[in-house]
Amino acid sequence: MTAAEGTRCVPHPDGSVEVRTPRWRMTVEADGRTARLYSTAGGHAVTLQLGGALDRTDGVDETLATGPAEWRTEEGRVLLVVPRRSTVWREALTRVVCTDEGPEISWEVRGHGALRDVLALAVRAAFGGRGGGLRPSGHAWSTLFSPNPGPPRRLLRGAGESAVVGVVGDARPGRGHWFFTPAPLCLALTEDRFADDRDPGEARGTLPWWTVSAGAGVRDLNFTQLHYVPSDGGFHLRLEYEGHTEVDGWFRSPAVLVSPGHADPYAGLRAHRRWLEGNGWAARPVGDAADRPVWWSEPMFCGWGAQMARARETGLAGPDLSTRAEYDAHLSHLRAHGLLPGTVVVDDKWQRAYGSWEPDEERWPDLRGWIAEQHAQGRRVLLWWRAWSAQGVPDELCVRTADGRPVGLDPGRPEARDWLAGHVRRMLAPDGLDADGLKVDFTADTPTGDSLDAHGGGWGIALLHRYLDTLYRAAKRAKSDALVVTHTPHPAFADVTDMVRLNDMLRLDDPDPYALVVPQMRMRAAVSATACPDTLIDTDDWCAPDREQWRAYTRVKDRLGVPALYVSTHLDHTGEPLEELDYAALRELWDRWRARPRSGREGGGAWQAADRRGANGPG
């Protein structure tokens, strides 16, 4: 075997092979079962279990034997192939590509069956003798960073804790990973121990950070969640396919890259994006950032926080206070205080049914006329859209439970895509409501469950992308400068969103409602700007735990992205009123934002250009 340039392969008498690169070195046992991976920057080895397990709905994948390891050169890079004998697949093998960044590992099987889970960096050993059962990979890491936001008081966590990145979540216990759906599929870990509230961009110790990340074309991301599964001194990844991927012949999993030597988690995220770009797995925004409509970057008012403040006063439900009269009152109050938002977001629930474009005429009489009034004042209007809702959608167009109940619109069905596109057109087209874009929410309601009935083969992350692709393309056909806002800062989603919303400041049921908001929102902005550098950022504004923290966040919003305001008179969580000094601070913020140099790269670009020490941005 001839090693690629910069890579040396050194065979040892015991049959093992050592791979040496400037960044890392790895010793693979002769049977290909395990590898010991070292960073040349120092620290302990990570012991990788190479076998993998691709479980089917009708049986788990155990490994009876592996090897021998086969080494060769492919496309200028060193490649290791390890065949293994599986209890459920006709053939199985592990591919390890030796890249400059680290070993890139994928798992292949041949046979027939529905895929339930892929266990990466672990093996179910059935070799005989001692040590049978699940064998995870081993590590000496102490600290873990996940780009999927968790409790607001925590930016980092222990490496012995779990983490989830995907498209499923809500406020129920154990499911609070819904702020970014999906975030980048990239975790960062280090042996150095940092406090949970340490700014990830400043978490630089004596030893490097490692990244463990997954990548594939978005159509091949047919799993709902990537789980980091910790164990006693060990870990592995679990990709949840939930039986919705039928293997008929050969199947290859997404690649997992284990990459050492990063200065901090954001440096690792930047490298992750470069890896995706190099493989053609990262999308580019539609259109040139320099040609982006100026109005997209105007300060915005979203009425949800004001609705909830009025709910506190009236005892009504928040959605019942999305009315024409209420919004006129909010905008009039802001105008009286010298605040003229360039965009207004009409939030939950302006429509008769969540899955429909039709306005509720009692709450929003002549919504088209109201939108025209806003246009006459130089203001644009976005309509809030609840993704996946089955309310008002014919059952036959939905993903359904085993007993036939609708779960959410099924974008795998052509007629469902037509339904969705038609409703988007009616919301945005000049002969429809003539709104200017959509704020897409609840992407974490992506269907999940082994027994669900869906059409078309796609699932999980891929299914969400198909939903948003249908919505996004329909929006642009209806109005070429339509603005689509999501909370999906995965690099593969840059072609279905124009702006990433940082999402709610905190979970209202969080046990520590007074956690500091600014560090959490800075972290989210850094993740979004690093993963999707050409995509605008919506700073969000809800729900502030108290007025002091709302004020602190207001002071820094223009360093993070497009300033968003969600309240008009009071905070909803505490009932504290806005004072004149608050309106003055908002006027100053909006004036400062509007006066900034326009580079065509606001939001993510403005974050990248911001002073790192002031904005605590990516290092």
C-alpha positions as CSV (number, residue, x, y, z in Angstrom):
1,M,0.0,0.0,0.0
2,T,1.2,3.5,-0.9
3,A,0.3,6.1,1.7
4,A,-1.2,9.4,0.6
5,E,0.9,12.6,0.9
6,G,1.2,13.7,4.5
7,T,0.1,10.3,5.8
8,R,2.4,7.5,6.9
9,C,1.3,3.9,7.5
10,V,3.6,1.9,9.8
11,P,3.0,-1.9,10.1
12,H,3.9,-3.6,13.4
13,P,5.0,-7.2,14.0
14,D,1.8,-8.0,15.8
15,G,-0.2,-7.2,12.6
16,S,-1.5,-3.8,13.8
17,V,-1.0,-0.8,11.7
18,E,-0.2,2.8,12.8
19,V,-1.4,5.7,10.8
20,R,0.5,9.0,11.3
21,T,-0.6,12.4,10.1
22,P,0.5,15.9,11.3
23,R,-2.8,16.3,13.3
24,W,-3.4,12.8,14.6
25,R,-2.1,9.2,14.8
26,M,-4.0,6.0,15.1
27,T,-3.1,2.4,15.8
28,V,-5.6,-0.2,14.4
29,E,-5.5,-3.8,15.7
30,A,-4.9,-6.6,13.2
31,D,-8.5,-7.8,13.4
32,G,-9.8,-4.3,12.9
33,R,-12.0,-4.4,16.0
34,T,-10.5,-1.4,17.8
35,A,-8.3,1.6,17.1
36,R,-6.5,3.9,19.5
37,L,-6.6,7.5,18.3
38,Y,-4.3,10.2,19.6
39,S,-4.1,14.0,19.0
40,T,-0.6,15.2,18.3
41,A,-1.5,18.2,20.5
42,G,-1.5,15.9,23.5
43,G,-3.9,14.1,25.9
44,H,-5.1,10.6,26.3
45,A,-6.1,8.3,23.5
46,V,-9.7,7.7,22.4
47,T,-10.4,4.0,21.9
48,L,-12.7,3.5,19.0
49,Q,-14.9,0.5,18.5
50,L,-15.0,0.1,14.8
51,G,-17.6,-2.6,14.3
52,G,-20.8,-0.7,14.6
53,A,-24.3,-2.1,14.9
54,L,-27.2,-1.5,12.4
55,D,-30.2,-2.8,14.2
56,R,-33.3,-3.9,12.3
57,T,-36.9,-3.8,13.6
58,D,-36.8,-7.7,13.6
59,G,-33.5,-8.1,15.4
60,V,-30.4,-6.5,16.8
61,D,-27.1,-6.6,14.9
62,E,-24.5,-8.6,16.8
63,T,-21.0,-9.2,15.4
64,L,-19.7,-12.7,15.3
65,A,-16.3,-12.0,13.8
66,T,-14.2,-9.2,12.2
67,G,-11.3,-8.9,9.9
68,P,-8.8,-9.2,8.6
69,A,-8.3,-5.5,8.2
70,E,-7.7,-4.5,4.6
71,W,-5.6,-1.4,3.8
72,R,-5.5,0.4,0.5
73,T,-5.3,3.8,-1.2
74,E,-8.4,5.3,-2.7
75,E,-8.6,8.8,-4.4
76,G,-5.3,9.8,-2.8
77,R,-6.3,8.8,0.7
78,V,-5.6,5.9,3.0
79,L,-8.6,3.6,3.4
80,L,-9.2,0.8,5.9
81,V,-12.0,-1.7,5.2
82,V,-12.9,-4.1,8.0
83,P,-15.4,-6.9,7.1
84,R,-17.4,-8.4,9.8
85,R,-19.9,-11.2,10.2
86,S,-23.3,-10.1,11.4
87,T,-26.2,-12.0,12.9
88,V,-28.8,-10.1,10.8
89,W,-27.1,-8.9,7.6
90,R,-25.6,-11.0,4.8
91,E,-22.5,-8.8,4.6
92,A,-21.3,-6.0,6.8
93,L,-18.1,-3.9,6.8
94,T,-16.6,-0.8,8.3
95,R,-14.9,1.9,6.1
96,V,-12.3,4.2,7.7
97,V,-11.0,7.0,5.4
98,C,-7.9,8.7,6.8
99,T,-8.5,12.4,6.2
100,D,-6.4,15.4,7.3
101,E,-9.0,16.2,10.0
102,G,-9.3,12.7,11.4
103,P,-10.6,9.2,10.6
104,E,-14.0,9.3,8.8
105,I,-15.9,6.2,9.6
106,S,-19.0,4.7,8.0
107,W,-20.8,1.4,8.2
108,E,-22.2,-0.7,5.3
109,V,-24.5,-3.7,5.3
110,R,-26.1,-5.9,2.6
111,G,-29.4,-7.6,3.1
112,H,-33.1,-6.9,3.5
113,G,-34.9,-5.3,6.5
114,A,-36.2,-2.1,8.1
115,L,-33.5,-0.1,9.9
116,R,-34.3,0.8,13.5
117,D,-31.1,2.3,14.9
118,V,-27.5,2.7,13.8
119,L,-25.0,2.5,16.7
120,A,-21.9,4.2,15.7
121,L,-18.5,3.8,17.5
122,A,-19.9,0.7,19.4
123,V,-20.2,-3.0,18.7
124,R,-22.4,-5.8,20.0
125,A,-19.8,-8.4,20.6
126,A,-20.8,-12.1,20.1
127,F,-17.2,-13.4,19.7
128,G,-17.5,-16.1,22.4
129,G,-15.7,-16.0,25.7
130,R,-15.6,-13.0,27.9
131,G,-16.6,-9.4,27.0
132,G,-19.9,-10.1,25.2
133,G,-22.6,-7.5,24.7
134,L,-22.4,-3.8,23.9
135,R,-18.9,-2.4,23.8
136,P,-18.8,1.4,23.5
137,S,-15.8,3.5,22.6
138,G,-13.6,4.8,25.4
139,H,-12.4,8.3,26.3
140,A,-10.9,10.5,29.0
141,W,-13.0,13.6,28.2
142,S,-14.4,15.8,31.0
143,T,-16.4,18.4,29.2
144,L,-19.0,18.3,26.4
145,F,-20.4,21.0,24.2
146,S,-23.6,20.5,22.2
147,P,-24.7,23.1,19.6
148,N,-28.3,22.2,20.4
149,P,-29.2,24.6,23.3
150,G,-30.2,23.2,26.6
151,P,-31.2,24.8,29.9
152,P,-30.3,28.5,29.7
153,R,-28.0,28.4,32.7
154,R,-25.7,25.8,31.0
155,L,-23.5,26.3,28.0
156,L,-21.3,23.3,28.6
157,R,-21.9,20.0,30.4
158,G,-20.0,17.0,31.7
159,A,-18.9,14.4,29.1
160,G,-20.7,11.8,31.2
161,E,-24.1,13.4,30.4
162,S,-26.2,12.7,27.3
163,A,-26.9,15.1,24.4
164,V,-29.3,15.0,21.5
165,V,-29.3,16.8,18.2
166,G,-32.2,16.3,15.8
167,V,-35.7,17.3,14.8
168,V,-37.8,16.1,17.7
169,G,-38.5,17.7,21.1
170,D,-40.9,19.7,23.3
171,A,-41.2,21.0,26.9
172,R,-41.8,17.5,28.4
173,P,-39.1,16.0,30.7
174,G,-36.2,14.6,28.8
175,R,-37.3,16.2,25.5
176,G,-36.2,19.8,25.9
177,H,-33.8,19.8,23.0
178,W,-36.1,21.7,20.6
179,F,-34.6,25.2,20.3
180,F,-32.6,24.3,17.2
181,T,-34.2,21.6,15.1
182,P,-31.8,20.6,13.7
183,A,-28.6,22.1,15.0
184,P,-25.3,21.0,13.4
185,L,-24.7,17.3,14.0
186,C,-21.4,18.0,15.7
187,L,-20.4,17.6,19.4
188,A,-17.2,18.9,20.9
189,L,-15.3,17.3,23.8
190,T,-12.2,17.9,25.8
191,E,-10.3,16.5,28.8
192,D,-10.1,19.9,30.4
193,R,-12.8,20.6,32.9
194,F,-14.8,23.8,32.5
195,A,-17.7,25.2,34.5
196,D,-21.1,24.7,32.9
197,D,-21.6,28.5,32.4
198,R,-18.2,29.0,30.7
199,D,-18.4,30.8,27.3
200,P,-17.6,28.1,24.8
201,G,-15.6,30.6,22.8
202,E,-13.3,31.2,25.8
203,A,-13.1,27.5,26.9
204,R,-9.5,27.1,26.0
205,G,-7.4,25.0,28.3
206,T,-4.2,23.0,28.2
207,L,-5.6,20.2,26.0
208,P,-7.4,20.4,22.6
209,W,-11.0,19.9,21.9
210,W,-12.2,17.0,19.8
211,T,-15.3,16.9,17.6
212,V,-17.5,13.9,16.9
213,S,-19.8,14.7,14.0
214,A,-22.0,13.1,11.4
215,G,-22.5,14.0,7.8
216,A,-24.2,12.9,4.6
217,G,-26.4,14.5,1.9
218,V,-29.6,15.8,3.5
219,R,-31.7,13.2,1.6
220,D,-29.7,10.5,3.5
221,L,-30.3,12.0,6.9
222,N,-33.3,9.7,7.4
223,F,-33.1,9.6,11.2
224,T,-34.9,11.8,13.7
225,Q,-32.2,12.2,16.3
226,L,-28.5,11.8,16.9
227,H,-27.9,10.7,20.5
228,Y,-24.6,11.0,22.3
229,V,-24.9,8.0,24.7
230,P,-22.4,8.2,27.6
231,S,-21.3,5.2,29.7
232,D,-18.7,4.4,32.4
233,G,-15.6,5.9,30.7
234,G,-17.2,5.4,27.3
235,F,-19.6,6.7,24.7
236,H,-21.2,5.9,21.4
237,L,-23.7,7.5,19.0
238,R,-27.2,6.3,18.2
239,L,-29.0,7.4,15.0
240,E,-32.8,6.7,15.3
241,Y,-34.3,5.5,12.0
242,E,-37.4,4.1,13.6
243,G,-38.0,1.5,11.0
244,H,-38.7,3.9,8.2
245,T,-35.6,3.1,6.1
246,E,-36.0,-0.1,4.1
247,V,-32.7,-1.8,3.2
248,D,-32.9,-3.8,0.0
249,G,-29.3,-4.6,-1.1
250,W,-26.4,-2.4,0.1
251,F,-26.8,0.5,2.6
252,R,-24.2,2.9,3.9
253,S,-24.6,4.9,7.0
254,P,-23.8,8.6,7.3
255,A,-20.1,9.2,7.9
256,V,-18.8,9.9,11.4
257,L,-15.7,12.1,11.7
258,V,-13.6,12.0,14.9
259,S,-11.4,15.0,14.7
260,P,-8.9,16.1,17.4
261,G,-6.9,19.3,17.8
262,H,-9.4,22.2,17.9
263,A,-8.9,25.3,20.0
264,D,-12.5,25.6,21.2
265,P,-15.9,24.3,20.3
266,Y,-16.6,27.0,17.7
267,A,-13.3,26.2,16.0
268,G,-14.5,22.7,15.9
269,L,-17.9,23.8,14.4
270,R,-16.1,25.8,11.7
271,A,-14.0,22.7,10.8
272,H,-17.2,20.6,10.8
273,R,-18.8,23.0,8.2
274,R,-15.6,22.8,6.0
275,W,-15.9,19.0,6.1
276,L,-19.5,19.1,5.0
277,E,-18.7,21.6,2.3
278,G,-15.8,19.5,1.1
279,N,-18.1,16.5,0.7
280,G,-21.0,18.5,-0.9
281,W,-23.2,18.1,2.1
282,A,-23.6,21.8,3.0
283,A,-26.1,23.9,1.2
284,R,-25.7,27.5,-0.1
285,P,-28.4,30.1,0.5
286,V,-30.6,30.8,-2.5
287,G,-29.4,34.0,-4.1
288,D,-26.4,36.2,-3.4
289,A,-26.1,37.7,0.1
290,A,-25.1,41.0,-1.5
291,D,-28.5,41.1,-3.3
292,R,-30.5,40.5,-0.1
293,P,-33.5,42.8,0.2
294,V,-32.7,45.6,2.6
295,W,-36.1,45.2,4.4
296,W,-35.1,41.7,5.6
297,S,-32.7,43.4,8.1
298,E,-35.2,45.9,9.4
299,P,-35.9,45.8,13.2
300,M,-39.0,43.6,13.7
301,F,-41.9,43.5,16.1
302,C,-43.4,40.1,16.8
303,G,-46.7,40.2,18.8
304,W,-46.3,37.0,20.7
305,G,-44.8,38.4,23.9
306,A,-47.3,41.3,23.9
307,Q,-50.2,38.7,23.4
308,M,-48.9,36.8,26.4
309,A,-48.6,40.0,28.5
310,R,-52.2,40.8,27.7
311,A,-53.2,37.2,28.5
312,R,-51.7,37.8,32.0
313,E,-53.9,40.9,32.3
314,T,-57.1,39.4,30.9
315,G,-57.0,35.8,31.8
316,L,-57.5,34.8,28.1
317,A,-55.3,32.4,26.3
318,G,-52.4,34.0,24.4
319,P,-53.5,32.8,20.9
320,D,-57.0,34.4,21.5
321,L,-55.2,37.7,21.7
322,S,-53.8,37.6,18.1
323,T,-56.4,40.1,16.8
324,R,-56.4,43.1,14.5
325,A,-57.5,45.4,17.4
326,E,-54.7,44.1,19.7
327,Y,-52.0,44.5,17.1
328,D,-53.2,48.0,16.2
329,A,-53.0,48.9,19.8
330,H,-49.4,47.5,20.2
331,L,-48.2,49.3,17.1
332,S,-49.8,52.5,18.1
333,H,-48.2,52.3,21.5
334,L,-44.8,51.7,20.0
335,R,-45.3,54.6,17.6
336,A,-46.2,56.9,20.5
337,H,-42.7,56.0,21.9
338,G,-40.9,56.7,18.6
339,L,-40.6,53.0,17.6
340,L,-41.5,52.1,14.0
341,P,-40.6,48.5,13.3
342,G,-39.8,47.7,9.6
343,T,-41.4,44.3,9.9
344,V,-44.3,43.0,12.0
345,V,-44.9,39.3,12.7
346,V,-48.5,38.3,13.2
347,D,-48.2,35.4,15.6
348,D,-50.3,32.5,16.9
349,K,-53.2,32.2,16.1
350,W,-54.3,34.4,13.2
351,Q,-55.8,31.6,11.2
352,R,-58.9,29.5,11.6
353,A,-56.9,26.3,11.7
354,Y,-53.2,25.9,12.1
355,G,-52.9,23.9,8.9
356,S,-54.8,26.5,6.8
357,W,-54.1,29.9,5.3
358,E,-57.6,31.2,6.0
359,P,-57.7,34.0,8.5
360,D,-60.0,33.9,11.5
361,E,-62.4,36.6,10.4
362,E,-63.6,37.3,14.0
363,R,-60.1,38.1,15.2
364,W,-58.7,39.3,11.9
365,P,-61.4,40.9,9.8
366,D,-60.0,41.8,6.4
367,L,-56.4,40.6,7.1
368,R,-55.5,41.4,3.5
369,G,-56.7,45.0,4.0
370,W,-54.7,45.3,7.3
371,I,-51.6,44.0,5.5
372,A,-52.2,46.6,2.8
373,E,-52.3,49.3,5.5
374,Q,-49.0,48.2,6.8
375,H,-47.5,48.3,3.3
376,A,-48.8,51.8,2.9
377,Q,-46.8,52.8,6.1
378,G,-43.6,51.2,4.7
379,R,-43.9,48.1,6.8
380,R,-43.7,44.4,5.9
381,V,-45.7,41.6,7.4
382,L,-44.8,38.1,8.2
383,L,-47.3,35.4,9.2
384,W,-46.5,32.8,11.8
385,W,-46.8,29.3,10.6
386,R,-47.0,26.2,12.7
387,A,-45.1,23.4,11.0
388,W,-46.5,19.9,10.8
389,S,-49.9,20.8,12.2
390,A,-52.7,18.5,11.0
391,Q,-55.4,20.9,12.1
392,G,-57.6,21.6,9.1
393,V,-55.6,19.2,6.9
394,P,-57.4,16.2,5.3
395,D,-56.4,13.0,7.1
396,E,-55.3,11.3,3.9
397,L,-52.6,14.0,3.5
398,C,-51.1,13.3,6.9
399,V,-48.6,11.0,8.5
400,R,-50.9,8.8,10.7
401,T,-50.7,6.6,13.7
402,A,-51.3,2.8,13.4
403,D,-55.0,3.3,14.1
404,G,-55.4,6.1,11.5
405,R,-55.2,9.3,13.6
406,P,-53.4,12.2,11.9
407,V,-50.0,13.4,13.2
408,G,-48.9,16.0,10.7
409,L,-48.9,16.9,7.0
410,D,-46.9,14.3,5.1
411,P,-44.5,16.0,2.6
412,G,-43.7,12.5,1.2
413,R,-47.2,12.6,-0.5
414,P,-47.2,14.7,-3.7
415,E,-50.8,15.8,-3.1
416,A,-49.8,17.0,0.5
417,R,-46.9,19.0,-1.0
418,D,-49.4,20.6,-3.4
419,W,-51.7,21.4,-0.5
420,L,-48.9,23.1,1.5
421,A,-47.6,25.0,-1.5
422,G,-51.2,26.2,-2.4
423,H,-51.7,27.5,1.1
424,V,-48.3,29.3,1.1
425,R,-49.3,30.9,-2.2
426,R,-52.6,32.2,-0.8
427,M,-50.8,33.7,2.2
428,L,-48.1,35.5,0.2
429,A,-49.3,36.1,-3.4
430,P,-50.5,39.6,-4.4
431,D,-53.9,38.1,-5.2
432,G,-54.0,36.4,-1.8
433,L,-53.3,37.9,1.6
434,D,-50.2,39.6,0.1
435,A,-48.1,39.0,3.2
436,D,-44.3,39.2,2.8
437,G,-43.0,36.0,4.4
438,L,-43.4,33.4,7.1
439,K,-42.1,32.8,10.6
440,V,-41.9,29.0,10.7
441,D,-42.3,27.5,14.2
442,F,-42.6,24.0,15.8
443,T,-40.2,22.2,13.5
444,A,-39.5,20.0,16.5
445,D,-42.9,18.5,15.9
446,T,-41.4,16.4,13.1
447,P,-43.2,13.0,13.2
448,T,-41.5,10.3,15.2
449,G,-42.4,6.7,16.0
450,D,-41.8,3.3,14.6
451,S,-45.5,2.6,14.0
452,L,-46.4,5.8,12.1
453,D,-47.6,5.4,8.5
454,A,-45.8,7.8,6.0
455,H,-45.4,7.9,2.3
456,G,-42.4,8.4,0.1
457,G,-39.5,6.8,2.1
458,G,-37.9,9.9,3.6
459,W,-37.9,10.3,7.4
460,G,-36.5,12.4,10.2
461,I,-34.2,15.2,9.3
462,A,-34.6,14.5,5.6
463,L,-38.4,14.7,5.9
464,L,-38.3,18.1,7.7
465,H,-36.0,19.4,4.9
466,R,-38.5,18.2,2.3
467,Y,-41.3,20.0,4.2
468,L,-39.4,23.2,4.4
469,D,-38.2,22.9,0.8
470,T,-41.8,22.7,-0.4
471,L,-42.7,25.7,1.8
472,Y,-39.7,27.7,0.8
473,R,-40.0,27.2,-3.0
474,A,-43.7,28.0,-2.8
475,A,-42.9,31.2,-0.9
476,K,-40.4,32.4,-3.5
477,R,-42.8,31.6,-6.4
478,A,-45.5,33.6,-4.7
479,K,-43.2,36.5,-4.0
480,S,-39.6,36.6,-5.0
481,D,-38.4,38.6,-2.0
482,A,-40.4,36.6,0.6
483,L,-38.6,36.2,3.9
484,V,-38.7,32.7,5.5
485,V,-37.6,32.5,9.1
486,T,-36.9,29.1,10.8
487,H,-34.8,27.8,13.7
488,T,-32.8,25.3,11.7
489,P,-29.1,26.3,11.8
490,H,-27.8,23.0,10.2
491,P,-25.6,23.8,7.2
492,A,-27.7,21.5,4.9
493,F,-30.8,23.8,5.6
494,A,-29.2,27.0,4.3
495,D,-31.2,26.5,1.1
496,V,-34.6,26.5,2.8
497,T,-34.3,29.4,5.2
498,D,-33.3,33.1,4.9
499,M,-33.0,33.8,8.6
500,V,-32.4,31.7,11.7
501,R,-34.4,32.6,14.8
502,L,-32.5,32.1,18.0
503,N,-35.8,30.8,19.6
504,D,-37.2,31.2,23.1
505,M,-34.8,32.5,25.7
506,L,-35.8,29.9,28.2
507,R,-38.2,27.1,28.9
508,L,-41.0,28.4,31.1
509,D,-40.9,25.2,33.1
510,D,-37.2,25.4,33.6
511,P,-36.3,24.8,37.3
512,D,-34.0,27.9,37.3
513,P,-36.1,30.6,35.7
514,Y,-33.5,33.3,36.6
515,A,-30.7,31.8,34.6
516,L,-28.7,34.4,32.7
517,V,-30.1,35.0,29.3
518,V,-27.3,36.9,27.5
519,P,-24.6,34.2,27.5
520,Q,-27.2,31.6,26.3
521,M,-28.3,33.8,23.4
522,R,-24.7,34.7,22.5
523,M,-24.0,31.0,22.3
524,R,-26.9,30.4,20.0
525,A,-25.9,33.3,17.8
526,A,-22.4,31.9,17.6
527,V,-23.6,28.5,16.6
528,S,-25.8,29.9,13.9
529,A,-23.2,32.2,12.5
530,T,-20.6,29.5,12.5
531,A,-22.8,26.8,10.9
532,C,-24.6,29.1,8.4
533,P,-22.4,32.2,8.0
534,D,-24.4,33.7,5.1
535,T,-27.8,33.4,6.8
536,L,-29.4,36.2,8.8
537,I,-30.1,35.9,12.5
538,D,-33.4,36.9,14.2
539,T,-32.5,37.6,17.8
540,D,-35.9,36.7,19.2
541,D,-37.1,38.4,22.5
542,W,-39.2,35.9,24.4
543,C,-39.5,35.0,27.2
544,A,-37.4,37.2,29.4
545,P,-37.2,36.0,33.0
546,D,-37.3,39.6,34.3
547,R,-36.9,43.2,33.2
548,E,-33.3,43.5,34.2
549,Q,-32.3,40.6,31.9
550,W,-34.5,41.8,29.1
551,R,-32.6,45.1,29.4
552,A,-29.3,43.4,29.3
553,Y,-30.2,41.4,26.2
554,T,-31.6,44.5,24.5
555,R,-28.2,46.2,24.9
556,V,-26.4,43.5,22.9
557,K,-28.9,42.4,20.2
558,D,-27.3,44.4,17.4
559,R,-24.1,42.5,18.0
560,L,-25.9,39.2,17.3
561,G,-28.4,39.8,14.5
562,V,-31.6,41.6,13.4
563,P,-33.1,43.1,16.6
564,A,-36.5,41.6,17.4
565,L,-39.0,43.1,19.9
566,Y,-41.8,40.9,21.3
567,V,-43.3,43.2,23.9
568,S,-45.0,46.6,23.8
569,T,-46.1,47.6,27.4
570,H,-45.2,44.9,29.9
571,L,-43.1,41.7,30.2
572,D,-45.4,38.7,30.3
573,H,-43.4,36.6,32.7
574,T,-43.3,39.1,35.6
575,G,-45.8,41.7,34.6
576,E,-43.1,44.4,34.9
577,P,-43.9,47.5,32.8
578,L,-41.6,49.0,30.3
579,E,-40.4,52.4,31.4
580,E,-39.4,55.4,29.4
581,L,-35.7,54.5,29.7
582,D,-36.6,51.1,28.1
583,Y,-38.2,52.8,25.1
584,A,-35.2,55.1,24.8
585,A,-32.9,52.1,24.9
586,L,-34.9,50.5,22.1
587,R,-34.8,53.7,20.0
588,E,-31.1,53.8,20.4
589,L,-30.7,50.1,19.5
590,W,-32.8,50.5,16.4
591,D,-31.0,53.7,15.3
592,R,-27.7,52.1,15.9
593,W,-28.7,49.0,13.9
594,R,-30.1,51.0,11.0
595,A,-26.9,53.2,10.9
596,R,-24.5,50.3,10.7
597,P,-22.4,49.7,7.6
598,R,-24.3,47.4,5.3
599,S,-22.1,44.7,3.9
600,G,-24.8,42.4,2.5
601,R,-23.9,39.9,5.3
602,E,-25.9,41.1,8.2
603,G,-26.8,38.7,10.9
604,G,-24.3,35.9,10.6
605,G,-21.9,38.1,8.7
606,A,-22.3,41.0,11.2
607,W,-21.6,38.5,14.0
608,Q,-18.4,37.3,12.3
609,A,-17.3,40.9,11.9
610,A,-18.2,41.9,15.5
611,D,-15.5,42.6,18.1
612,R,-14.9,39.2,19.6
613,R,-14.2,40.5,23.1
614,G,-17.4,42.6,23.1
615,A,-19.7,40.0,21.4
616,N,-18.1,36.8,22.8
617,G,-18.5,35.4,19.3
618,P,-16.8,32.4,17.8
619,G,-13.1,32.4,18.3
